[in-house]
Amino acid sequence: MYKRLKEVSKLQRINPKYISMREYTQKISENNYPKRIFSGIQPTGNLHLGNYLGAVQKWIQLQDNGENVIWSIVDMHSITLPHDPKELSNNILKMTATLLACGIDPKKSILFQQSTVDTHAQLCWILGCLTSFTRLARLPQFKEKSETLKSIPLSLYIYPVLQAADILLYKATDVPVGQDQVQHIQLAQELAIKFNKKFGNTFPSICVVEDASQRIKSLRDPSKKMSKSDQTSKSRLDILDKPEILIEKLKKAVTDFTSKVTYEPEKRPGVSNLVTIHSMLTGKSPDQICSEVEGLDTGKYLLIYKLVLADVIVEKLNPIREEFSRLIREPAYLQEVLRNGTERATEIASDSWCEVRNKIGFENDIFHVNKSIRNII
C-alpha cells in the first residue's frame, strides 16, 4: 500500500512511509496511537504560491476533513542564522494573519508559536543525547548551508533534532513535508526508535504525507523550486503581492521561443511550470489546461498565456490579500489566537514531557522532594 522511501543516507533500518494524499485518506493507522498531524512553517518572508499550493492548501483540507491537526509557527528554527529581533516579532504576527487569511481555522486546528511551549527545547536536548555530530553532518541540508559559512553555528547542526522534538512532543503520526525534508523525518523516526528501545515505548512511528510544494518551480530558474530564500523576488509569486506585481513577475517568467503551450517538464521546464501552477489553482489536469489554450495566440515568449494565467492567480489570491489586510490591523486578535493555540499545544506537550522525564529518571526533582518534605512535616 505504501511506497517506501528510497534510502538517501547510510541509515538502513529507518524508512518512514512516503504516501500520496489519496493513499493517506484511505490509510488505516498502523500505530496504537491516535492519528495526529503536525507540521510547521518558519516566519521568514512572505508565503509564496509554492507554499500555498503545496502545503497550506493541504493543511486546510486536513483540518476541514476533521483531522486532529497541529500547525506551528516555528520561530526557534528561524533564528538558526542571524536575524533581526524586531523583524522576527513582526513576521510572527504577519505569518499568523497570512495563515488565517488562507483559511486556517483556529477552531478546527491548533495554531501556535513554537517558542511559547518550552518543552520543545527540553525534548530537543534529550533527543540530542541519542544522536551524534557524524550523523547530523551527513544530512544534505546541513552540507548545503554550511558550505557558505565561515563559522558554522551549533544551531545548524541541531536544527533537525529540534525538528524531531517538534514532531515527537505531540506524538504526531503523520507529517506533511516536502521531499527536501524527508531525511529530517527519517532522523525523527530513528530517534523515536532509539528512545523507545532504550526507555520503553513512548513515541509512534511516523508517516510522511506527500507535500507538493516542490512541484512549483522558480520563475527565473525552473530547475529549482520556488523559494522564500531566493535572492531575487522575481523568482516567486508571493501570495500578498499586488495584482500589478504578480502580472509583471509572470510576464518575465522564463519560458522559451515556442509559442505553443505544452506540458513537457523535461523538454520545456519553464512553460510546464506555468501549466503546473495553472493546474493546481484550477484543479484541472495539465492536459486539460493545454487543450483549453490550444487555439490561443500565445504571442512572443507566451505573453498572452502568461496574462491568462495571471488572471487566474489574481482572482485566487485577491480574497486572501484583502483578508490579510483586515487581520493585520488586529494584532490583539492575532495574539489571542496564538495564546489560545499555545494553551492547547502545551496541554498535549506537557503530558508527553512528563512521560519522557519519568522514563529517563528526571522524576525525582526538587518539586517532588519539597512536596514529600511538606507531607512528612
Backbone hydrogen bonds, N-H to C=O, Kabsch-Sander energy under -0.5 kcal/mol:
donor,donor_aa,acceptor,acceptor_aa,energy
3,K,18,Y,-0.9
4,R,2,Y,-0.7
5,L,16,P,-0.8
15,N,13,R,-0.7
17,K,206,I,-0.7
18,Y,3,K,-1.2
19,I,17,K,-0.6
19,I,208,V,-2.0
24,Y,20,S,-2.5
25,T,21,M,-2.1
26,Q,22,R,-0.9
27,K,23,E,-0.7
27,K,24,Y,-1.0
29,S,27,K,-0.5
37,I,68,N,-2.9
38,F,174,D,-1.9
39,S,70,I,-1.7
41,I,72,S,-2.3
44,T,42,Q,-1.4
45,G,43,P,-0.5
49,L,237,L,-2.4
52,Y,48,H,-2.3
53,L,49,L,-3.0
54,G,50,G,-2.3
55,A,51,N,-2.2
56,V,51,N,-2.2
57,Q,52,Y,-2.7
59,W,55,A,-2.2
60,I,56,V,-2.3
61,Q,57,Q,-2.1
62,L,58,K,-2.6
63,Q,59,W,-2.5
64,D,60,I,-2.5
65,N,61,Q,-1.2
66,G,63,Q,-1.5
67,E,62,L,-2.0
69,V,67,E,-1.1
70,I,37,I,-2.5
71,W,110,I,-3.6
72,S,39,S,-2.1
73,I,112,F,-2.9
74,V,41,I,-1.4
74,V,72,S,-1.0
75,D,73,I,-1.9
78,S,74,V,-1.0
79,I,76,M,-0.9
80,T,77,H,-1.5
88,L,84,D,-2.5
89,S,85,P,-2.4
90,N,86,K,-2.1
91,N,87,E,-2.5
92,I,88,L,-1.9
93,L,89,S,-1.3
94,K,90,N,-2.3
95,M,91,N,-2.8
96,T,92,I,-2.0
97,A,93,L,-2.6
98,T,94,K,-2.2
99,L,95,M,-2.6
100,L,96,T,-2.2
101,A,97,A,-2.4
102,C,98,T,-1.9
103,G,99,L,-1.1
104,I,99,L,-2.4
108,K,105,D,-1.6
109,S,105,D,-2.3
110,I,69,V,-1.7
111,L,109,S,-0.7
112,F,71,W,-1.9
112,F,110,I,-0.5
114,Q,73,I,-2.1
114,Q,112,F,-0.6
116,T,113,Q,-1.7
117,V,114,Q,-1.8
118,D,116,T,-0.6
120,H,117,V,-1.8
121,A,118,D,-0.6
122,Q,118,D,-1.3
123,L,119,T,-2.5
124,C,120,H,-1.8
125,W,121,A,-1.6
126,I,122,Q,-1.6
127,L,123,L,-2.8
128,G,124,C,-2.3
129,C,125,W,-1.1
129,C,126,I,-0.7
130,L,127,L,-1.8
131,T,128,G,-0.9
136,L,132,S,-2.1
137,A,133,F,-2.7
138,R,134,T,-0.8
138,R,135,R,-0.6
139,L,136,L,-1.4
142,F,139,L,-0.6
143,K,139,L,-1.7
144,E,140,P,-2.6
145,K,141,Q,-2.3
146,S,142,F,-2.7
147,E,143,K,-1.2
148,T,145,K,-0.8
149,L,146,S,-1.4
156,L,153,P,-1.2
157,Y,153,P,-0.8
157,Y,154,L,-0.9
158,I,154,L,-2.1
159,Y,155,S,-1.0
161,V,158,I,-0.5
162,L,158,I,-2.3
163,Q,159,Y,-2.0
164,A,160,P,-2.0
165,A,161,V,-2.3
166,D,162,L,-2.5
167,I,163,Q,-1.6
168,L,164,A,-3.0
169,L,165,A,-2.4
170,Y,166,D,-0.5
170,Y,167,I,-0.8
171,K,168,L,-1.6
172,A,167,I,-2.0
173,T,36,R,-2.2
174,D,36,R,-1.9
175,V,207,C,-2.7
177,V,175,V,-0.6
177,V,209,V,-1.4
181,Q,178,G,-1.9
182,V,179,Q,-1.1
184,H,181,Q,-0.7
185,I,181,Q,-1.5
186,Q,182,V,-2.0
187,L,183,Q,-1.8
188,A,184,H,-2.0
189,Q,185,I,-2.4
190,E,186,Q,-2.5
191,L,187,L,-2.7
192,A,188,A,-2.2
193,I,189,Q,-2.3
194,K,190,E,-2.4
195,F,191,L,-2.6
196,N,192,A,-2.6
197,K,193,I,-2.5
198,K,194,K,-2.0
199,F,195,F,-3.2
200,G,196,N,-1.7
207,C,173,T,-2.7
208,V,17,K,-2.8
209,V,175,V,-1.7
209,V,207,C,-0.7
210,E,19,I,-2.4
210,E,208,V,-0.5
211,D,177,V,-0.9
212,A,54,G,-1.1
214,Q,211,D,-0.5
215,R,212,A,-1.9
216,I,213,S,-1.1
217,K,215,R,-0.6
218,S,221,D,-0.7
218,S,224,K,-2.7
219,L,235,S,-2.6
224,K,221,D,-2.4
226,M,216,I,-2.5
230,D,227,S,-0.8
233,S,231,Q,-0.6
235,S,232,T,-1.5
236,R,233,S,-1.3
238,D,236,R,-0.7
239,I,47,L,-2.3
241,D,238,D,-1.8
245,I,242,K,-0.9
246,L,242,K,-2.2
247,I,243,P,-2.6
248,E,244,E,-1.8
249,K,245,I,-2.4
250,L,246,L,-2.3
251,K,247,I,-2.3
252,K,248,E,-1.2
253,A,250,L,-1.4
254,V,219,L,-3.0
262,T,260,K,-0.7
264,E,262,T,-0.8
268,R,264,E,-3.9
272,S,268,R,-2.5
273,N,269,P,-1.8
274,L,270,G,-1.4
275,V,271,V,-2.1
276,T,272,S,-2.4
277,I,273,N,-2.2
278,H,274,L,-2.4
279,S,275,V,-2.9
280,M,276,T,-2.7
281,L,277,I,-1.9
282,T,278,H,-1.7
283,G,279,S,-2.3
284,K,279,S,-0.5
289,I,285,S,-2.2
290,C,286,P,-2.5
291,S,287,D,-2.2
292,E,288,Q,-2.4
293,V,289,I,-1.5
294,E,291,S,-1.1
296,L,293,V,-1.5
298,T,296,L,-1.4
302,L,299,G,-1.8
303,L,300,K,-1.4
304,I,298,T,-2.8
305,Y,298,T,-0.6
306,K,302,L,-2.4
307,L,303,L,-1.8
308,V,304,I,-2.0
309,L,305,Y,-2.7
310,A,306,K,-2.2
311,D,307,L,-1.8
312,V,308,V,-1.5
313,I,309,L,-2.5
314,V,310,A,-2.9
315,E,311,D,-2.2
316,K,312,V,-1.7
317,L,313,I,-2.7
318,N,314,V,-2.3
321,R,317,L,-2.6
322,E,318,N,-2.5
323,E,319,P,-2.2
324,F,320,I,-2.5
325,S,321,R,-2.2
326,R,322,E,-1.4
327,L,323,E,-2.6
328,I,324,F,-2.9
329,R,326,R,-0.8
330,E,327,L,-2.5
333,Y,330,E,-0.6
334,L,330,E,-1.9
335,Q,331,P,-2.6
336,E,332,A,-1.8
337,V,333,Y,-2.3
338,L,334,L,-2.1
339,R,335,Q,-2.6
340,N,336,E,-2.7
341,G,337,V,-2.2
342,T,338,L,-2.5
343,E,339,R,-2.0
344,R,340,N,-1.9
345,A,341,G,-2.7
346,T,342,T,-3.0
347,E,343,E,-1.5
348,I,344,R,-1.2
349,A,345,A,-2.9
350,S,346,T,-2.9
351,D,347,E,-1.1
352,S,348,I,-1.7
353,W,349,A,-2.8
354,C,350,S,-2.5
355,E,351,D,-1.8
356,V,352,S,-2.3
357,R,353,W,-3.0
358,N,354,C,-1.9
359,K,355,E,-1.9
360,I,356,V,-1.9
361,G,357,R,-0.7
361,G,358,N,-0.5
362,F,357,R,-3.1
363,E,357,R,-0.6
365,D,363,E,-1.5
368,H,365,D,-0.5
369,V,365,D,-2.0
370,N,366,I,-2.9
371,K,367,F,-1.9
372,S,368,H,-2.4
373,I,369,V,-2.5
374,R,370,N,-2.3
375,N,371,K,-2.0
376,I,372,S,-2.0
377,I,373,I,-2.6
